[in-house]
C-alpha cells in the first residue's frame, strides 16, 4: 500500500461540492479553473462523492452544458450549472450570483465540504448563513485563495474603476473572514492579505499548494523525457498573457536590450499567450510599435490552450521559458515549464519561487535591465530546468489529509449555541392613510412564529375621517394581539419610528411599513441571526409585491420561493455613501444601539431615513448582517413616498450623514474610484488622440474596441501591420492566425500580399473619446450586458451626431446580447440609428451593426445590406491576397468571393473581416450563422 492509498477517502466517502466560475474547456479559464478541476479529479479518484457547481460568467448553450456534464460524468463527477434567473429578477450582478449560489446549494444535498474561490466572493451568502446559524451547520466551508480583486488592482498599480469592484472586494473580504478554513497555495498571498487588512479565520488558514497531477501527466504524456544536459538555447518564449500585470512591457524592454545578442545567436522569440491591454493599449498594437527595430526573429501564438501551449513548447529544440509577472500567487505557467523540464526565468518575488527548489538561479527582480541580464546569463551558462519544491504526491497527500482531518465531525462547534431565552421584540408598524393595507400588515404580525412579540402601531397623523374610523375599529384587534395603537401628529417616517422606539423596553425592534407584509418566519429568523452574530442590525431580502396582485400574492403565502429583485450586501462603506447596498427598512435593530446613534433623523418631506440610519450605524462601527432569505413582501407599482419626494434631497440626507475620516480605508477607496474613472477616460482619450495623428488612425481606433474575437483581432492587426509597412510583424500575425487552421499556407503568397498597395488611410480626426462610451465599456467589461445595451440605446437616441467610436463599442455590447431577452432593446437601437447620418469612415462598421441588429431583432438582414458588406470585404480581400487579385484580373476567377468560399476559408486566409465579425457576434449570441451563410444570403440581392 503506497502513501496515497493510506490517505484515501474511500472509508469516509465525504460529499464535496466545488463552486467555481472557471473550468478547463469552457470558455476562458485560468489558474482558478485549473486548480478546481485538478482538486475535483483527485477527490473523486480517491473515493469522495464530488459535485461541481459551475457558475460561468456568460450563459452556455444547452449542447455545451451536456458536453461538459458527460465529460465529468466519465470521471464520476456530477456537474450542475448555476441558474441565476431562477432566483433573481432583473439584471445580473455579482451579489445576485452569490445569492443564487446560496439558494442552489441550500436546496442541494447535504455536503461535508463546499469549496469556493475567493475571487468575486461567490461564497458570501453561504458563509453569512452559517455564521447566522441558519444553514450549513454540518458543512465545512472552504475558501481557496487565488487572488482577490484588490490584490490584482494593487499588483497592476491601478485604481478601482467601477463601484462593482468595491462591492466585489466586500464580498471577497467577508467570504474569507467567515470561512471555516482559508487555504492558500502560497505563504506569500496569506502575508499579503494580512498586511492589507483582510481578516483570515483565526488558526484556520493554511498553505496547501494547488493540485497539478493531471496537468503534469497531460504535459508529459507522449512527450520525450527532458534532456539530461542543457543545450544551447534556440528559442526564447514569453509564457504569459499580454498585459501589464504579466510583465509584458518589461519583457519588451528587456528585448530592446537583448536585440543584437538574440539576433547574433539566431534565437527566436515567441509571444505565447492571449492578447490583452498594455498601458491601456491593445497589446497587438503595442507590439506593432515596439517591434519596428527588432532584428531577431519573432512569432506569436495567441490561440493555444494549455495542452496546445505544451505541445508548442515541446516541439521547440531548446527553449528558455520566461514568466515575467512581477508578483503571482501560485502561477501554473511556472509549474508547467518545470513539469516539461524546461529552463525557466521568472520573478524572485510573490508566490512563484515557493513552487521551485530553494536557490534556483533562474529567478530575478522583474525590471528591464535585471530581466535582460538574467536571460543573457541563462543563455550563456546553460540554465538547467528547475525541480519542484514539493512532489505531486506530497501535494495530493496534503489535500487528502485536509479532507480526512477537517471534516464536520472535527470542525469547531461555533454555530452550536446553548438554549437561550427568546428576547422580547417590538414589532413596529408605521401607518398613514392606508387602513385597508394596515389590516394585512397586522395579520402578518399576528401570524409570526416568534412568541415574545410586542406589536406597536404608530399612526403618523392620518387626517381623513375614513382612516380615523378604521383605526378606531382596529384598536381592539390590536389590543387582543398584545399590541397598542399610538396616534401622533404627522412627522414623516423618521419621527413615527422614533415614537415606537420611545415607548418600548424590548431589546430589539423591527419596523414594517403598513403596505408591506411580513412572512411568518420573519422575526424568528432575524432573532436567530442576531443571537448567533451579536450584530446591531440584521437585515434581509424581500419579494416585490405588485399592488395589482397584492391579494393574490398574500393569499399564496409562499413569497420565499419567489425571485428577489434587490440584493443588499451590508457594505462596503465606500459604496454605501452613494448607493443603498445596506438593505431596506424592515430590519431587526438592537434598541440600545439605535438610541446610542440618536435614533432616526426627523426630516419632513424627505425619504431615505432607513438608508441614512444604516449608513450612520455602519460609520459608528456597528455590525450589519444580511440574512440571505426573502422574509417579507414589499409593495411596488404605486406612487410611494420615495417617488413623491425629491431624489436630490433624499440623497443629500445621506450625504450630510457621511462622517468618514479623510485618511480612512473607505475614503481612500472612494478616491481610488474617482481617480480610476477619470484616469480610464483620460487615458483612453489620450490614446485616441495620439492615434488620430497617425495615417492609420481608423485601424488603430478600431483595434481599441473590445469584444472582437481573436480571429477578427488578428485580421485587423494584419491590416495595420501592412498599412504601417511592418511586413515582419504582419507575417507573424498571419502565421498565428493560420496556426489554428488546418489549411495549407504559403510564405511566398503572404509576401506577395504584404507588398500589395495598402488601403487608403482615412483622414485623421481630432475628436476625443466620449465619456459616455467609457461607462458603456465598463458595463461590458463587468459582464452587465443589459445595462450596457440600455445605455447604448439612450446614447443613440440622443440628439446630435454619434461619437466617433460608437460603432466599435456597439459591436462589443452586441456580442453580450441574449436574443430572447434583448430583442426589444435591439429593435429600439436599430430604430434610433436609422435616422442618423453615418460618416464615410464608419460605413463598414455601421453596416455590421445594422446586420447584427436585424438578426438579434428576430429578423434576417436585408440581402442588399449584406451585399454592401460583401463588396467592401471583397475589395480588401483582393488587396491582402495579391495572387487572388491576379487570378481575377486574368479571368481565372470570376471574383474574390468565389475564391474565398472555395479556398480562402479552408486556408485560413485573412479577409472578409466585416462579414466574419457579423458571424462571430451572432455565434456568440447563440445564433448559428456562418460566413458562408451570409455570403449566400447576400447573393439574393
Order of alpha helices (4+ residues) and beta strands (2+ residues): alpha-beta-alpha-beta-alpha-beta-alpha-beta-alpha-beta-alpha-alpha-beta-alpha-beta-alpha-beta-alpha-beta-beta-beta-alpha-beta-alpha-beta-alpha-beta-beta-alpha-alpha-beta-alpha-beta-alpha-beta-alpha-beta-beta-alpha-beta-alpha-alpha-beta-alpha-alpha-beta-alpha-alpha-alpha-alpha-alpha-alpha-alpha-alpha-alpha-alpha-alpha-alpha-alpha-alpha-alpha-alpha-alpha
